[in-house]
Structures are given as structure tokens and as C-alpha cells.
Amino acid sequence: MFEDLGFETLTAPQAAIWFGLILGAAFGLLAEITGFCFRRTVSGPVAERRPALGLWLVAVVAALIGTQGAVAAGLISFEEHRFFAADLPVLAIIAGGLLFGAGMVLTRGCVSRLTVLTGTGNLRALLVLVVFAITAHATLKGVLAPLRVALGSVTVPLQSAGLSALPGGAWVWTALLALPALAYAARSGVSPRKAALAVPLGLLAAIGWVGTGFVLYDDFDPIALESLSFTSTAADTLFWGIAATSIPARFGVGLIGGVLAGALVASLLGGRFRWQSFESPAQTGRYMAGALLMGVGGVLAGGCTVGAGLSGIPTLSFAALLAVLAIAAGGVIADRALTPSRAGSGGSSATPPARQAA
């Protein structure tokens, strides 16, 4: 479709950067306002987990309906996407999810939340993002790549890689996922305002798939089918930042830049921007350990809570569903392990947990 849009000065990969920037800015704005973060659903005060999960589920349902609507309309197809590989790298996904879940508890924020918080002046989040991106890149293409290859070689063959191929088809499984999720969200205590904002936030994931897979599709200069994600995009942004003269920017660079800009604007307008940094060496060490775990885990699992969750679950992929379940399990295990000594494990006892989001 891209060649029919009348662009004369931009190629599809160049337009994808601007598309990522716009998509990221909208996500950063909405995520900052709503406090959107998967980590809050598995760690922290119990009274805060239910509304946090309710908010997350509303966004996922919106993404699910929007994405499957685009598939039904014939705009996009996931048949060739890595989420639908015939052999499921089960060991890598489970191990990676557990590591990522533990890491997000240590850093008190999933990667998408940390990116948003960086835009609000949080220097803890900024340093975690840098370490996370370096580790993710090392796992993708560097010194840790052999570990990724070894774990990824343990696979389970699948006759169908997604729920849509099972009896009932895509819309039946969409309903089976969406209805219980909405029922839970209705009883979760999430504020109506935040729930309403979660709908367009979730639709951004569907827009991302349609934008890269249909609007910017170009036979002569193809780009990858992708949507909101923060693992490979963070690694790509880091690599581009240090080698921009030889590595062109891509969708992910625009996405990360947009999220930072959107969160900055939202925090400034809402009076929530403030500089924050580490409060102790122990806290610094805990956050760095979490960044390392998330960097390795995000690559092994095939995505983060947004890449495999908000964008991945709507594809009805078994790989995405398994990754999110493993991340949740890792988060719960880490939270329970750290709860008895949370006050002395690196945080400041004078800072309430809700304020210590990264």
C-alpha cells in the first residue's frame, strides 16, 4: 500500500521511523497518565495489584479486538511472524520469562514503564534502560548469543502455533480471552477514567501491526511486521546511537524516542516531572542486577510484557501466551522471595513502595 500513498521523498523504512515516533509518543503519553505497568500486577501491595491488572487487561482486550479485526479484514497476517514458528522454543521462553519477571521486580518496573519513567526525569530508570539495552544486544548478537542459541535449540513441534487454528477459530478464542478479562476488570477497582484511557492505549498495539504490516508494506523496500515492543527496539536504539553513521535508524528508534517525548510532555503538563536518582549503593546494585536479568530474559522469552503481552497476546500466539505466563510466574516468585527483606534490600524505607516505581 505504501507506494499508493504518494510519498516522494520517503522510503517505507524511513516512514516507519516517523510512524514509530508518533506511535511511541501516544503510548508514552497514555502510559504516563495511567501508570500502565505489568509489574504492578504481580508485585507490591495487594490492594494495588487488582486495579493494575484490571487496567492491563482492558488494554490487552482492546489490542486483541483491534488486531483480530485487522486480521479478519485481510489487512495483516501473522503466518510468517516469529510468534508462529512451527517449533516452539519452550526452554528459552520459560527461562527467559522467569528471568525477566524477576528482573522487573528488582527494578520495580517493566521495561516499558522504565522507558516512560525516564521521560519523567527518573535517572534510575535511565541507567537501567542503558544496562538492559546493552545486555539485550549482547544476548541477540554478542557474547551471550551462544546461550540464546543453546536454549533456543530445545523446541517442541506444534501442529498449530496459535489459538486461531484450534476449533472455534480466532473470534471464539478472542471472546474466550476477552470476556473473563473484562469481567475481572469490572470488579478490579480500576478507575473509570484510567480504564477508558486503557482502550486507546491498547489499540495502539493493533495500529502498530496494521501500520507496519499494511500501510507501510512495500514489495520493493520491505520492513518488518512489528508493533509496540521494548526489547529489540531498545537494543536497536542503543546500537544506532553509537553507530548512526553506519547503521540506519528503524521503527524501533522512532518508537523509543516517541515514548520518551510523550512521557515528558505528559509529566510536565501534569506536574509530575521531577529528577530522581539512586538512594544507596545497595539499591543501585539491585537495579543493575534486575536490568541484567531483564536484558537476557527479554531476548530469550521473545519479548517483554508489552512486546509479548500487549502486542503478542492479541496475535493469539502460543509463544506469546507462554512468555507472559512465565514472566508473571517469575515476578511472583521474586516478589515472595524479596518481601521479608524488602525494606533492607536496596530501597529506602522512607520512600513508600508506590513512589518507588523505578
Rosetta blueprint (number, residue, H / E / L):
1 M L
2 F H
3 E H
4 D H
5 L L
6 G L
7 F L
8 E L
9 T L
10 L L
11 T L
12 A H
13 P H
14 Q H
15 A H
16 A H
17 I H
18 W H
19 F H
20 G H
21 L H
22 I H
23 L H
24 G H
25 A H
26 A H
27 F H
28 G H
29 L H
30 L H
31 A H
32 E H
33 I H
34 T H
35 G L
36 F L
37 C L
38 F H
39 R H
40 R H
41 T H
42 V L
43 S L
44 G L
45 P L
46 V H
47 A H
48 E H
49 R H
50 R H
51 P H
52 A H
53 L H
54 G H
55 L H
56 W H
57 L H
58 V H
59 A H
60 V H
61 V H
62 A H
63 A H
64 L H
65 I H
66 G H
67 T H
68 Q H
69 G H
70 A H
71 V H
72 A H
73 A L
74 G L
75 L L
76 I L
77 S L
78 F L
79 E L
80 E L
81 H L
82 R H
83 F H
84 F H
85 A L
86 A L
87 D E
88 L E
89 P L
90 V H
91 L H
92 A H
93 I H
94 I H
95 A H
96 G H
97 G H
98 L H
99 L H
100 F H
101 G H
102 A H
103 G H
104 M H
105 V H
106 L H
107 T L
108 R L
109 G L
110 C L
111 V H
112 S H
113 R H
114 L H
115 T H
116 V H
117 L H
118 T H
119 G H
120 T L
121 G L
122 N E
123 L H
124 R H
125 A H
126 L H
127 L H
128 V H
129 L H
130 V H
131 V H
132 F H
133 A H
134 I H
135 T H
136 A H
137 H H
138 A H
139 T H
140 L H
141 K H
142 G L
143 V L
144 L L
145 A H
146 P H
147 L H
148 R H
149 V H
150 A H
151 L H
152 G H
153 S L
154 V L
155 T L
156 V E
157 P E
158 L L
159 Q L
160 S L
161 A L
162 G E
163 L H
164 S H
165 A H
166 L L
167 P L
168 G L
169 G H
170 A H
171 W H
172 V H
173 W H
174 T H
175 A H
176 L H
177 L H
178 A H
179 L H
180 P H
181 A H
182 L H
183 A H
184 Y H
185 A H
186 A H
187 R H
188 S L
189 G L
190 V L
191 S L
192 P H
193 R H
194 K H
195 A H
196 A H
197 L H
198 A H
199 V H
200 P H
201 L H
202 G H
203 L H
204 L H
205 A H
206 A H
207 I H
208 G H
209 W H
210 V H
211 G H
212 T H
213 G H
214 F H
215 V H
216 L L
217 Y L
218 D L
219 D L
220 F L
221 D L
222 P L
223 I L
224 A L
225 L L
226 E L
227 S L
228 L L
229 S L
230 F L
231 T L
232 S H
233 T H
234 A H
235 A H
236 D H
237 T H
238 L H
239 F H
240 W H
241 G H
242 I H
243 A L
244 A L
245 T L
246 S L
247 I L
248 P L
249 A L
250 R L
251 F H
252 G H
253 V H
254 G H
255 L H
256 I H
257 G H
258 G H
259 V H
260 L H
261 A H
262 G H
263 A H
264 L H
265 V H
266 A H
267 S H
268 L H
269 L H
270 G H
271 G L
272 R L
273 F L
274 R L
275 W L
276 Q E
277 S L
278 F L
279 E L
280 S L
281 P H
282 A H
283 Q H
284 T H
285 G H
286 R H
287 Y H
288 M H
289 A H
290 G H
291 A H
292 L H
293 L H
294 M H
295 G H
296 V H
297 G H
298 G H
299 V H
300 L H
301 A H
302 G L
303 G L
304 C L
305 T H
306 V H
307 G H
308 A H
309 G H
310 L H
311 S L
312 G L
313 I H
314 P H
315 T H
316 L L
317 S E
318 F H
319 A H
320 A H
321 L H
322 L H
323 A H
324 V H
325 L H
326 A H
327 I H
328 A H
329 A H
330 G H
331 G H
332 V H
333 I H
334 A H
335 D H
336 R H
337 A H
338 L H
339 T H
340 P H
341 S H
342 R H
343 A H
344 G H
345 S L
346 G L
347 G L
348 S L
349 S L
350 A L
351 T L
352 P L
353 P H
354 A H
355 R H
356 Q L
357 A L
358 A L
